[in-house]
Amino acid sequence: MPAVQFNTHERVVAGDNDNLEGTVLLFQLGNRDDLTDKALATAVMSWRRLPIQPSTQILLSIGGYDNDPRELWDIYEVRRYVQRFCEKTKAHRHPQVERESRNWLLLCGADPSVNAILYREPPV
Protein backbone atom coordinates (compact mmCIF):
# COMPACT_ATOMS: atom_id res chain seq x y z
CA MET A 1 0.00 0.00 0.00
CA PRO A 2 1.40 3.44 -0.90
CA ALA A 3 2.40 5.66 1.98
CA VAL A 4 0.30 8.71 2.71
CA GLN A 5 2.42 11.77 3.28
CA PHE A 6 1.14 14.67 5.36
CA ASN A 7 2.70 18.03 6.03
CA THR A 8 1.58 21.49 7.09
CA HIS A 9 2.44 24.86 5.57
CA GLU A 10 4.35 25.74 8.73
CA ARG A 11 6.50 22.61 8.50
CA VAL A 12 7.21 23.12 4.79
CA VAL A 13 8.18 26.76 5.37
CA ALA A 14 10.46 25.66 8.22
CA GLY A 15 12.27 23.34 5.80
CA ASP A 16 10.73 20.07 7.00
CA ASN A 17 9.92 18.81 3.48
CA ASP A 18 9.03 15.20 3.08
CA ASN A 19 9.98 13.79 -0.28
CA LEU A 20 6.83 14.41 -2.33
CA GLU A 21 7.34 11.85 -5.07
CA GLY A 22 3.80 10.55 -4.72
CA THR A 23 1.38 10.78 -7.56
CA VAL A 24 -1.12 13.15 -5.88
CA LEU A 25 -0.53 16.15 -3.66
CA LEU A 26 -3.48 17.84 -1.98
CA PHE A 27 -2.56 21.45 -1.28
CA GLN A 28 -5.01 23.41 0.85
CA LEU A 29 -4.66 27.11 0.08
CA GLY A 30 -6.42 28.17 3.24
CA ASN A 31 -9.37 27.66 5.53
CA ARG A 32 -12.66 29.51 5.89
CA ASP A 33 -11.81 30.60 9.43
CA ASP A 34 -8.38 31.92 8.48
CA LEU A 35 -8.18 33.67 5.10
CA THR A 36 -5.90 36.31 6.58
CA ASP A 37 -2.80 38.01 5.21
CA LYS A 38 -0.66 35.85 7.50
CA ALA A 39 -2.31 32.63 6.29
CA LEU A 40 -1.84 33.77 2.69
CA ALA A 41 1.84 34.54 3.25
CA THR A 42 2.38 31.12 4.83
CA ALA A 43 0.56 29.34 1.97
CA VAL A 44 2.63 31.26 -0.61
CA MET A 45 5.90 30.41 1.15
CA SER A 46 4.84 26.78 1.43
CA TRP A 47 3.92 26.62 -2.27
CA ARG A 48 7.29 28.06 -3.26
CA ARG A 49 9.19 25.53 -1.14
CA LEU A 50 7.36 22.38 -2.19
CA PRO A 51 9.69 19.90 -3.87
CA ILE A 52 7.20 19.07 -6.61
CA GLN A 53 8.26 16.24 -8.91
CA PRO A 54 7.17 15.96 -12.57
CA SER A 55 5.18 12.85 -11.58
CA THR A 56 3.16 14.73 -8.96
CA GLN A 57 -0.38 15.86 -9.72
CA ILE A 58 -1.54 18.74 -7.52
CA LEU A 59 -5.11 19.04 -6.28
CA LEU A 60 -5.98 22.38 -4.70
CA SER A 61 -8.62 23.11 -2.09
CA ILE A 62 -9.89 25.61 0.44
CA GLY A 63 -11.23 24.14 3.66
CA GLY A 64 -14.36 24.90 5.61
CA TYR A 65 -16.89 25.44 2.84
CA ASP A 66 -18.32 21.93 2.51
CA ASN A 67 -21.67 22.96 4.02
CA ASP A 68 -21.89 26.21 2.05
CA PRO A 69 -24.26 25.75 -0.91
CA ARG A 70 -22.38 28.31 -3.02
CA GLU A 71 -19.55 27.43 -5.35
CA LEU A 72 -16.15 28.69 -4.18
CA TRP A 73 -16.01 31.26 -7.00
CA ASP A 74 -19.31 32.73 -5.78
CA ILE A 75 -17.83 33.57 -2.36
CA TYR A 76 -16.14 36.97 -2.35
CA GLU A 77 -13.53 36.25 0.35
CA VAL A 78 -12.48 33.03 -1.41
CA ARG A 79 -12.25 34.77 -4.79
CA ARG A 80 -10.06 37.52 -3.36
CA TYR A 81 -7.85 35.08 -1.44
CA VAL A 82 -7.37 32.89 -4.53
CA GLN A 83 -6.63 35.93 -6.70
CA ARG A 84 -3.97 37.12 -4.27
CA PHE A 85 -2.47 33.62 -3.94
CA CYS A 86 -2.27 33.23 -7.72
CA GLU A 87 -0.84 36.74 -8.20
CA LYS A 88 2.08 35.67 -6.02
CA THR A 89 2.51 32.04 -7.12
CA LYS A 90 1.05 31.67 -10.63
CA ALA A 91 -0.31 28.35 -9.34
CA HIS A 92 -3.01 28.40 -12.01
CA ARG A 93 -0.23 28.07 -14.61
CA HIS A 94 1.73 25.32 -12.89
CA PRO A 95 1.86 22.26 -15.17
CA GLN A 96 1.28 19.81 -12.30
CA VAL A 97 -2.01 21.42 -11.17
CA GLU A 98 -4.83 19.17 -12.30
CA ARG A 99 -7.55 20.48 -14.60
CA GLU A 100 -10.44 20.81 -12.12
CA SER A 101 -8.27 22.72 -9.66
CA ARG A 102 -7.00 24.99 -12.42
CA ASN A 103 -10.55 25.66 -13.58
CA TRP A 104 -11.87 26.68 -10.17
CA LEU A 105 -8.85 28.93 -9.66
CA LEU A 106 -9.65 30.58 -12.98
CA LEU A 107 -13.33 30.84 -12.10
CA CYS A 108 -12.20 32.68 -8.95
CA GLY A 109 -10.43 35.17 -11.20
CA ALA A 110 -6.86 33.91 -10.85
CA ASP A 111 -6.09 35.21 -14.33
CA PRO A 112 -8.51 37.88 -15.60
CA SER A 113 -7.26 37.37 -19.17
CA VAL A 114 -8.57 33.79 -19.27
CA ASN A 115 -12.22 32.91 -19.75
CA ALA A 116 -12.39 29.99 -17.30
CA ILE A 117 -15.63 28.59 -18.68
CA LEU A 118 -13.96 27.97 -22.03
CA TYR A 119 -10.60 26.93 -20.59
CA ARG A 120 -9.20 23.70 -21.96
CA GLU A 121 -5.98 21.91 -21.12
CA PRO A 122 -3.30 22.62 -23.71
CA PRO A 123 -2.31 19.58 -25.77
CA VAL A 124 0.61 17.65 -24.37
FIROKE-528627 format. One record per atom (N, C-alpha, C): residue number from 1; residue in three letters; y, x, z. Coordinates in nm, 2 decimals, always signed. Each point is the difference from the previous one (the first is absolute). Example, Ala and Ser with C-alpha at 12.3 -4.5 7.8 and 13.67 -1.06 7.14 Angstrom:
(dovo 1 "Ala" (-0.57 +1.32 +0.78));
(dovo 1 "Ala" (+0.12 -0.09 +0.00));
(dovo 1 "Ala" (+0.12 +0.09 +0.00));
(dovo 2 "Ser" (+0.11 -0.04 -0.07));
(dovo 2 "Ser" (+0.11 +0.09 +0.00));
(dovo 2 "Ser" (+0.11 -0.08 +0.08));
! end
This chain:
(dovo 1 "Met" (-0.12 +0.08 +0.00));
(dovo 1 "Met" (+0.12 -0.08 +0.00));
(dovo 1 "Met" (+0.12 +0.09 +0.00));
(dovo 2 "Pro" (+0.10 -0.03 -0.09));
(dovo 2 "Pro" (+0.12 +0.08 +0.00));
(dovo 2 "Pro" (+0.08 -0.01 +0.13));
(dovo 3 "Ala" (+0.06 +0.11 +0.04));
(dovo 3 "Ala" (+0.09 +0.00 +0.12));
(dovo 3 "Ala" (+0.13 -0.07 -0.03));
(dovo 4 "Val" (+0.04 -0.07 +0.11));
(dovo 4 "Val" (+0.13 -0.07 -0.01));
(dovo 4 "Val" (+0.10 +0.09 +0.07));
(dovo 5 "Gln" (+0.11 +0.03 -0.07));
(dovo 5 "Gln" (+0.10 +0.09 +0.06));
(dovo 5 "Gln" (+0.12 -0.08 +0.04));
(dovo 6 "Phe" (+0.05 +0.03 +0.11));
(dovo 6 "Phe" (+0.12 -0.08 +0.06));
(dovo 6 "Phe" (+0.10 +0.10 +0.05));
(dovo 7 "Asn" (+0.12 -0.02 -0.04));
(dovo 7 "Asn" (+0.11 +0.08 +0.05));
(dovo 7 "Asn" (+0.13 -0.09 +0.02));
(dovo 8 "Thr" (+0.09 +0.05 +0.07));
(dovo 8 "Thr" (+0.13 -0.07 +0.02));
(dovo 8 "Thr" (+0.11 +0.08 -0.07));
(dovo 9 "His" (+0.11 -0.07 -0.03));
(dovo 9 "His" (+0.12 +0.07 -0.05));
(dovo 9 "His" (+0.04 +0.12 +0.09));
(dovo 10 "Glu" (+0.00 -0.03 +0.13));
(dovo 10 "Glu" (+0.04 +0.11 +0.09));
(dovo 10 "Glu" (-0.09 +0.12 +0.00));
(dovo 11 "Arg" (-0.13 -0.02 -0.01));
(dovo 11 "Arg" (-0.09 +0.11 -0.01));
(dovo 11 "Arg" (+0.02 +0.08 -0.13));
(dovo 12 "Val" (+0.01 -0.08 -0.11));
(dovo 12 "Val" (+0.02 +0.07 -0.13));
(dovo 12 "Val" (+0.13 +0.09 +0.00));
(dovo 13 "Val" (+0.11 -0.06 +0.05));
(dovo 13 "Val" (+0.13 +0.07 +0.01));
(dovo 13 "Val" (-0.02 +0.12 +0.09));
(dovo 14 "Ala" (-0.08 -0.01 +0.10));
(dovo 14 "Ala" (-0.01 +0.12 +0.09));
(dovo 14 "Ala" (-0.10 +0.10 -0.06));
(dovo 15 "Gly" (-0.05 -0.02 -0.12));
(dovo 15 "Gly" (-0.09 +0.10 -0.06));
(dovo 15 "Gly" (-0.14 -0.02 +0.02));
(dovo 16 "Asp" (-0.04 -0.11 +0.07));
(dovo 16 "Asp" (-0.14 -0.03 +0.03));
(dovo 16 "Asp" (-0.06 -0.08 -0.12));
(dovo 17 "Asn" (-0.02 +0.07 -0.11));
(dovo 17 "Asn" (-0.05 -0.07 -0.12));
(dovo 17 "Asn" (-0.15 +0.02 -0.01));
(dovo 18 "Asp" (-0.07 -0.11 +0.00));
(dovo 18 "Asp" (-0.14 +0.00 -0.03));
(dovo 18 "Asp" (-0.01 +0.03 -0.15));
(dovo 19 "Asn" (-0.11 +0.05 -0.05));
(dovo 19 "Asn" (-0.02 +0.02 -0.14));
(dovo 19 "Asn" (-0.02 -0.14 -0.06));
(dovo 20 "Leu" (+0.09 -0.04 -0.08));
(dovo 20 "Leu" (-0.01 -0.14 -0.06));
(dovo 20 "Leu" (-0.06 +0.01 -0.14));
(dovo 21 "Glu" (-0.13 +0.04 -0.01));
(dovo 21 "Glu" (-0.06 +0.00 -0.13));
(dovo 21 "Glu" (-0.08 -0.12 -0.03));
(dovo 22 "Gly" (+0.01 -0.10 +0.09));
(dovo 22 "Gly" (-0.06 -0.13 -0.02));
(dovo 22 "Gly" (+0.05 -0.07 -0.13));
(dovo 23 "Thr" (-0.07 -0.11 -0.03));
(dovo 23 "Thr" (+0.04 -0.06 -0.13));
(dovo 23 "Thr" (+0.11 -0.10 +0.02));
(dovo 24 "Val" (+0.02 -0.05 +0.13));
(dovo 24 "Val" (+0.11 -0.10 +0.02));
(dovo 24 "Val" (+0.07 +0.04 +0.13));
(dovo 25 "Leu" (+0.14 -0.01 -0.02));
(dovo 25 "Leu" (+0.08 +0.03 +0.11));
(dovo 25 "Leu" (+0.09 -0.13 +0.02));
(dovo 26 "Leu" (+0.00 -0.06 +0.12));
(dovo 26 "Leu" (+0.08 -0.11 +0.03));
(dovo 26 "Leu" (+0.12 +0.06 +0.08));
(dovo 27 "Phe" (+0.12 -0.02 -0.07));
(dovo 27 "Phe" (+0.13 +0.05 +0.06));
(dovo 27 "Phe" (+0.08 -0.11 +0.04));
(dovo 28 "Gln" (+0.03 -0.02 +0.13));
(dovo 28 "Gln" (+0.08 -0.11 +0.05));
(dovo 28 "Gln" (+0.14 +0.05 +0.00));
(dovo 29 "Leu" (+0.09 -0.06 -0.08));
(dovo 29 "Leu" (+0.14 +0.04 +0.00));
(dovo 29 "Leu" (+0.07 -0.02 +0.13));
(dovo 30 "Gly" (-0.03 -0.11 +0.06));
(dovo 30 "Gly" (+0.07 -0.04 +0.12));
(dovo 30 "Gly" (-0.07 -0.13 +0.06));
(dovo 31 "Asn" (+0.07 -0.05 +0.10));
(dovo 31 "Asn" (-0.05 -0.12 +0.07));
(dovo 31 "Asn" (+0.11 -0.09 +0.03));
(dovo 32 "Arg" (-0.03 -0.13 -0.01));
(dovo 32 "Arg" (+0.10 -0.11 +0.02));
(dovo 32 "Arg" (+0.09 +0.03 +0.12));
(dovo 33 "Asp" (-0.06 +0.04 +0.11));
(dovo 33 "Asp" (+0.08 +0.02 +0.12));
(dovo 33 "Asp" (+0.08 +0.13 +0.01));
(dovo 34 "Asp" (-0.01 +0.08 -0.11));
(dovo 34 "Asp" (+0.06 +0.13 +0.01));
(dovo 34 "Asp" (+0.04 +0.05 -0.14));
(dovo 35 "Leu" (+0.09 -0.07 -0.07));
(dovo 35 "Leu" (+0.05 +0.04 -0.13));
(dovo 35 "Leu" (+0.13 +0.07 +0.02));
(dovo 36 "Thr" (+0.01 +0.09 +0.09));
(dovo 36 "Thr" (+0.12 +0.07 +0.04));
(dovo 36 "Thr" (+0.02 +0.13 -0.08));
(dovo 37 "Asp" (+0.12 +0.05 +0.01));
(dovo 37 "Asp" (+0.03 +0.13 -0.07));
(dovo 37 "Asp" (-0.09 +0.11 +0.05));
(dovo 38 "Lys" (-0.03 +0.00 +0.13));
(dovo 38 "Lys" (-0.10 +0.10 +0.05));
(dovo 38 "Lys" (-0.14 -0.01 -0.06));
(dovo 39 "Ala" (-0.04 -0.13 +0.00));
(dovo 39 "Ala" (-0.14 -0.02 -0.06));
(dovo 39 "Ala" (+0.00 +0.04 -0.15));
(dovo 40 "Leu" (+0.11 -0.03 -0.07));
(dovo 40 "Leu" (+0.01 +0.04 -0.14));
(dovo 40 "Leu" (-0.01 +0.15 -0.02));
(dovo 41 "Ala" (+0.08 +0.07 +0.08));
(dovo 41 "Ala" (+0.00 +0.14 -0.01));
(dovo 41 "Ala" (-0.13 +0.06 +0.03));
(dovo 42 "Thr" (-0.07 -0.05 +0.10));
(dovo 42 "Thr" (-0.14 +0.05 +0.03));
(dovo 42 "Thr" (-0.10 -0.03 -0.11));
(dovo 43 "Ala" (+0.01 -0.12 -0.06));
(dovo 43 "Ala" (-0.09 -0.03 -0.11));
(dovo 43 "Ala" (+0.03 +0.09 -0.12));
(dovo 44 "Val" (+0.13 +0.02 -0.03));
(dovo 44 "Val" (+0.04 +0.09 -0.11));
(dovo 44 "Val" (-0.06 +0.14 +0.02));
(dovo 45 "Met" (+0.02 +0.06 +0.12));
(dovo 45 "Met" (-0.05 +0.13 +0.04));
(dovo 45 "Met" (-0.15 +0.00 -0.02));
(dovo 46 "Ser" (-0.07 -0.10 +0.05));
(dovo 46 "Ser" (-0.14 -0.01 -0.01));
(dovo 46 "Ser" (-0.05 +0.00 -0.14));
(dovo 47 "Trp" (+0.07 -0.08 -0.08));
(dovo 47 "Trp" (-0.04 -0.01 -0.15));
(dovo 47 "Trp" (+0.01 +0.14 -0.06));
(dovo 48 "Arg" (+0.11 +0.07 +0.03));
(dovo 48 "Arg" (+0.03 +0.13 -0.07));
(dovo 48 "Arg" (-0.10 +0.11 +0.05));
(dovo 49 "Arg" (-0.06 -0.02 +0.11));
(dovo 49 "Arg" (-0.10 +0.10 +0.06));
(dovo 49 "Arg" (-0.14 -0.03 -0.03));
(dovo 50 "Leu" (-0.03 -0.12 -0.06));
(dovo 50 "Leu" (-0.14 -0.03 -0.02));
(dovo 50 "Leu" (-0.06 +0.09 -0.10));
(dovo 51 "Pro" (-0.12 +0.05 +0.03));
(dovo 51 "Pro" (-0.07 +0.09 -0.10));
(dovo 51 "Pro" (-0.08 -0.09 -0.09));
(dovo 52 "Ile" (+0.06 -0.07 -0.09));
(dovo 52 "Ile" (-0.06 -0.09 -0.09));
(dovo 52 "Ile" (-0.08 +0.08 -0.11));
(dovo 53 "Gln" (-0.12 -0.04 -0.02));
(dovo 53 "Gln" (-0.09 +0.07 -0.10));
(dovo 53 "Gln" (+0.01 -0.09 -0.13));
(dovo 54 "Pro" (-0.03 +0.06 -0.11));
(dovo 54 "Pro" (+0.00 -0.08 -0.13));
(dovo 54 "Pro" (-0.11 -0.11 +0.01));
(dovo 55 "Ser" (-0.10 +0.01 +0.08));
(dovo 55 "Ser" (-0.11 -0.10 +0.01));
(dovo 55 "Ser" (+0.04 -0.11 +0.10));
(dovo 56 "Thr" (+0.11 +0.01 +0.06));
(dovo 56 "Thr" (+0.04 -0.10 +0.10));
(dovo 56 "Thr" (+0.08 -0.12 -0.06));
(dovo 57 "Gln" (-0.04 -0.12 +0.03));
(dovo 57 "Gln" (+0.08 -0.12 -0.04));
(dovo 57 "Gln" (+0.07 -0.05 +0.12));
(dovo 58 "Ile" (+0.13 -0.03 -0.02));
(dovo 58 "Ile" (+0.08 -0.03 +0.12));
(dovo 58 "Ile" (+0.03 -0.15 -0.01));
(dovo 59 "Leu" (-0.03 -0.07 +0.11));
(dovo 59 "Leu" (+0.03 -0.14 +0.02));
(dovo 59 "Leu" (+0.12 -0.01 +0.10));
(dovo 60 "Leu" (+0.10 -0.07 -0.03));
(dovo 60 "Leu" (+0.12 -0.01 +0.09));
(dovo 60 "Leu" (+0.00 -0.13 +0.07));
(dovo 61 "Ser" (+0.06 -0.01 +0.12));
(dovo 61 "Ser" (+0.01 -0.12 +0.07));
(dovo 61 "Ser" (+0.12 +0.00 +0.10));
(dovo 62 "Ile" (+0.04 -0.11 +0.04));
(dovo 62 "Ile" (+0.09 -0.02 +0.11));
(dovo 62 "Ile" (-0.07 -0.09 +0.10));
(dovo 63 "Gly" (+0.00 +0.04 +0.13));
(dovo 63 "Gly" (-0.08 -0.08 +0.10));
(dovo 63 "Gly" (+0.09 -0.11 +0.06));
(dovo 64 "Gly" (-0.07 -0.10 +0.05));
(dovo 64 "Gly" (+0.06 -0.11 +0.08));
(dovo 64 "Gly" (+0.04 -0.12 -0.07));
(dovo 65 "Tyr" (-0.03 -0.01 -0.13));
(dovo 65 "Tyr" (+0.04 -0.12 -0.08));
(dovo 65 "Tyr" (-0.11 -0.09 -0.04));
(dovo 66 "Asp" (-0.12 +0.02 +0.05));
(dovo 66 "Asp" (-0.12 -0.07 -0.04));
(dovo 66 "Asp" (+0.02 -0.15 +0.02));
(dovo 67 "Asn" (+0.07 -0.04 +0.10));
(dovo 67 "Asn" (+0.02 -0.15 +0.03));
(dovo 67 "Asn" (+0.12 -0.06 -0.06));
(dovo 68 "Asp" (+0.08 +0.09 -0.07));
(dovo 68 "Asp" (+0.12 -0.05 -0.06));
(dovo 68 "Asp" (-0.04 -0.05 -0.14));
(dovo 69 "Pro" (+0.04 -0.13 -0.03));
(dovo 69 "Pro" (-0.04 -0.06 -0.13));
(dovo 69 "Pro" (+0.07 +0.06 -0.12));
(dovo 70 "Arg" (+0.11 +0.07 +0.02));
(dovo 70 "Arg" (+0.07 +0.06 -0.11));
(dovo 70 "Arg" (-0.07 +0.13 -0.05));
(dovo 71 "Glu" (+0.03 +0.03 -0.13));
(dovo 71 "Glu" (-0.05 +0.13 -0.06));
(dovo 71 "Glu" (+0.10 +0.10 +0.06));
(dovo 72 "Leu" (-0.05 +0.13 +0.01));
(dovo 72 "Leu" (+0.08 +0.11 +0.05));
(dovo 72 "Leu" (+0.13 +0.01 -0.07));
(dovo 73 "Trp" (+0.00 -0.02 -0.13));
(dovo 73 "Trp" (+0.13 +0.02 -0.08));
(dovo 73 "Trp" (+0.09 -0.12 +0.02));
(dovo 74 "Asp" (-0.04 -0.10 +0.07));
(dovo 74 "Asp" (+0.09 -0.11 +0.03));
(dovo 74 "Asp" (+0.07 +0.02 +0.14));
(dovo 75 "Ile" (-0.03 +0.10 +0.07));
(dovo 75 "Ile" (+0.05 +0.03 +0.13));
(dovo 75 "Ile" (+0.10 +0.11 +0.00));
(dovo 76 "Tyr" (+0.13 -0.04 +0.02));
(dovo 76 "Tyr" (+0.11 +0.10 -0.01));
(dovo 76 "Tyr" (-0.03 +0.13 +0.06));
(dovo 77 "Glu" (-0.03 +0.00 +0.13));
(dovo 77 "Glu" (-0.02 +0.13 +0.08));
(dovo 77 "Glu" (-0.11 +0.08 -0.06));
(dovo 78 "Val" (-0.10 -0.06 -0.06));
(dovo 78 "Val" (-0.11 +0.08 -0.06));
(dovo 78 "Val" (+0.05 +0.06 -0.13));
(dovo 79 "Arg" (+0.07 -0.08 -0.08));
(dovo 79 "Arg" (+0.06 +0.05 -0.13));
(dovo 79 "Arg" (+0.09 +0.12 +0.02));
(dovo 80 "Arg" (+0.09 -0.01 +0.10));
(dovo 80 "Arg" (+0.09 +0.10 +0.02));
(dovo 80 "Arg" (-0.07 +0.13 +0.05));
(dovo 81 "Tyr" (-0.10 -0.02 +0.09));
(dovo 81 "Tyr" (-0.07 +0.12 +0.06));
(dovo 81 "Tyr" (-0.08 +0.07 -0.12));
(dovo 82 "Val" (-0.06 -0.08 -0.08));
(dovo 82 "Val" (-0.08 +0.05 -0.11));
(dovo 82 "Val" (+0.09 +0.07 -0.10));
(dovo 83 "Gln" (+0.12 -0.06 -0.03));
(dovo 83 "Gln" (+0.09 +0.07 -0.09));
(dovo 83 "Gln" (+0.05 +0.13 +0.05));
(dovo 84 "Arg" (+0.03 +0.01 +0.13));
(dovo 84 "Arg" (+0.04 +0.12 +0.06));
(dovo 84 "Arg" (-0.11 +0.11 +0.01));
(dovo 85 "Phe" (-0.12 -0.05 +0.03));
(dovo 85 "Phe" (-0.12 +0.09 +0.00));
(dovo 85 "Phe" (-0.02 +0.06 -0.14));
(dovo 86 "Cys" (+0.01 -0.08 -0.10));
(dovo 86 "Cys" (-0.03 +0.04 -0.14));
(dovo 86 "Cys" (+0.12 +0.09 -0.06));
(dovo 87 "Glu" (+0.12 -0.03 +0.05));
(dovo 87 "Glu" (+0.11 +0.09 -0.04));
(dovo 87 "Glu" (-0.02 +0.14 +0.04));
(dovo 88 "Lys" (-0.06 +0.02 +0.12));
(dovo 88 "Lys" (-0.02 +0.13 +0.06));
(dovo 88 "Lys" (-0.13 +0.06 -0.05));
(dovo 89 "Thr" (-0.10 -0.08 -0.03));
(dovo 89 "Thr" (-0.14 +0.06 -0.03));
(dovo 89 "Thr" (-0.04 -0.01 -0.15));
(dovo 90 "Lys" (+0.06 -0.10 -0.07));
(dovo 90 "Lys" (-0.05 -0.03 -0.13));
(dovo 90 "Lys" (-0.15 -0.04 +0.00));
(dovo 91 "Ala" (-0.04 -0.06 +0.11));
(dovo 91 "Ala" (-0.15 -0.04 +0.02));
(dovo 91 "Ala" (-0.04 -0.09 -0.12));
(dovo 92 "His" (+0.09 -0.09 -0.04));
(dovo 92 "His" (-0.04 -0.09 -0.11));
(dovo 92 "His" (-0.03 +0.07 -0.13));
(dovo 93 "Arg" (+0.03 +0.13 -0.01));
(dovo 93 "Arg" (-0.03 +0.08 -0.12));
(dovo 93 "Arg" (-0.12 +0.09 +0.02));
(dovo 94 "His" (-0.05 +0.01 +0.12));
(dovo 94 "His" (-0.11 +0.09 +0.03));
(dovo 94 "His" (-0.12 -0.04 -0.07));
(dovo 95 "Pro" (-0.07 +0.09 -0.08));
(dovo 95 "Pro" (-0.11 -0.03 -0.08));
(dovo 95 "Pro" (-0.12 -0.05 +0.08));
(dovo 96 "Gln" (-0.01 +0.03 +0.13));
(dovo 96 "Gln" (-0.12 -0.04 +0.08));
(dovo 96 "Gln" (+0.02 -0.14 +0.06));
(dovo 97 "Val" (+0.12 -0.06 +0.00));
(dovo 97 "Val" (+0.02 -0.13 +0.05));
(dovo 97 "Val" (-0.06 -0.10 -0.09));
(dovo 98 "Glu" (-0.09 -0.09 +0.06));
(dovo 98 "Glu" (-0.07 -0.09 -0.08));
(dovo 98 "Glu" (+0.09 -0.11 -0.05));
(dovo 99 "Arg" (-0.04 -0.07 -0.10));
(dovo 99 "Arg" (+0.08 -0.09 -0.08));
(dovo 99 "Arg" (+0.06 -0.12 +0.08));
(dovo 100 "Glu" (-0.08 -0.06 +0.09));
(dovo 100 "Glu" (+0.05 -0.11 +0.08));
(dovo 100 "Glu" (+0.11 +0.04 +0.09));
(dovo 101 "Ser" (-0.02 +0.12 +0.06));
(dovo 101 "Ser" (+0.10 +0.05 +0.09));
(dovo 101 "Ser" (+0.13 +0.04 -0.07));
(dovo 102 "Arg" (-0.02 +0.06 -0.12));
(dovo 102 "Arg" (+0.12 +0.03 -0.08));
(dovo 102 "Arg" (+0.07 -0.13 -0.04));
(dovo 103 "Asn" (-0.07 -0.10 -0.04));
(dovo 103 "Asn" (+0.07 -0.12 -0.04));
(dovo 103 "Asn" (+0.07 -0.07 +0.12));
(dovo 104 "Trp" (-0.05 +0.00 +0.12));
(dovo 104 "Trp" (+0.08 -0.07 +0.10));
(dovo 104 "Trp" (+0.12 +0.09 +0.04));
(dovo 105 "Leu" (-0.01 +0.13 -0.01));
(dovo 105 "Leu" (+0.11 +0.09 +0.02));
(dovo 105 "Leu" (+0.11 -0.04 -0.10));
(dovo 106 "Leu" (-0.04 -0.01 -0.12));
(dovo 106 "Leu" (+0.10 -0.03 -0.11));
(dovo 106 "Leu" (+0.06 -0.14 +0.02));
(dovo 107 "Leu" (-0.09 -0.10 +0.04));
(dovo 107 "Leu" (+0.05 -0.13 +0.03));
(dovo 107 "Leu" (+0.10 +0.00 +0.12));
(dovo 108 "Cys" (-0.01 +0.09 +0.08));
(dovo 108 "Cys" (+0.10 +0.02 +0.11));
(dovo 108 "Cys" (+0.13 +0.07 -0.04));
(dovo 109 "Gly" (+0.00 +0.04 -0.13));
(dovo 109 "Gly" (+0.12 +0.07 -0.05));
(dovo 109 "Gly" (+0.00 +0.15 +0.01));
(dovo 110 "Ala" (-0.12 +0.06 +0.01));
(dovo 110 "Ala" (-0.01 +0.14 +0.02));
(dovo 110 "Ala" (+0.07 +0.08 -0.12));
(dovo 111 "Asp" (+0.00 -0.06 -0.12));
(dovo 111 "Asp" (+0.06 +0.06 -0.11));
(dovo 111 "Asp" (+0.07 -0.11 -0.08));
(dovo 112 "Pro" (+0.13 -0.02 +0.02));
(dovo 112 "Pro" (+0.07 -0.11 -0.07));
(dovo 112 "Pro" (-0.01 +0.00 -0.15));
(dovo 113 "Ser" (-0.04 +0.12 -0.06));
(dovo 113 "Ser" (+0.00 +0.00 -0.15));
(dovo 113 "Ser" (-0.14 -0.05 -0.05));
(dovo 114 "Val" (-0.09 -0.03 +0.09));
(dovo 114 "Val" (-0.13 -0.05 -0.05));
(dovo 114 "Val" (-0.02 -0.14 +0.03));
(dovo 115 "Asn" (-0.04 -0.08 -0.09));
(dovo 115 "Asn" (-0.03 -0.14 +0.02));
(dovo 115 "Asn" (-0.14 -0.01 +0.05));
(dovo 116 "Ala" (-0.02 -0.02 +0.13));
(dovo 116 "Ala" (-0.13 +0.01 +0.06));
(dovo 116 "Ala" (-0.10 -0.10 -0.05));
(dovo 117 "Ile" (+0.05 -0.12 -0.04));
(dovo 117 "Ile" (-0.09 -0.10 -0.05));
(dovo 117 "Ile" (-0.07 +0.04 -0.12));
(dovo 118 "Leu" (+0.07 +0.08 -0.09));
(dovo 118 "Leu" (-0.06 +0.04 -0.12));
(dovo 118 "Leu" (-0.06 +0.14 +0.01));
(dovo 119 "Tyr" (+0.00 +0.06 +0.11));
(dovo 119 "Tyr" (-0.05 +0.14 +0.02));
(dovo 119 "Tyr" (-0.15 +0.01 -0.03));
(dovo 120 "Arg" (-0.03 +0.10 -0.08));
(dovo 120 "Arg" (-0.14 +0.03 -0.03));
(dovo 120 "Arg" (-0.02 +0.15 +0.03));
(dovo 121 "Glu" (-0.12 +0.03 +0.04));
(dovo 121 "Glu" (-0.04 +0.14 +0.02));
(dovo 121 "Glu" (+0.01 +0.08 -0.14));
(dovo 122 "Pro" (+0.06 +0.11 +0.00));
(dovo 122 "Pro" (+0.00 +0.08 -0.12));
(dovo 122 "Pro" (-0.14 +0.04 -0.04));
(dovo 123 "Pro" (-0.03 +0.02 -0.13));
(dovo 123 "Pro" (-0.13 +0.04 -0.04));
(dovo 123 "Pro" (-0.03 +0.14 +0.06));
(dovo 124 "Val" (-0.13 +0.02 +0.03));
(dovo 124 "Val" (-0.04 +0.13 +0.05));
(dovo 124 "Val" (-0.03 +0.10 -0.11));
! end
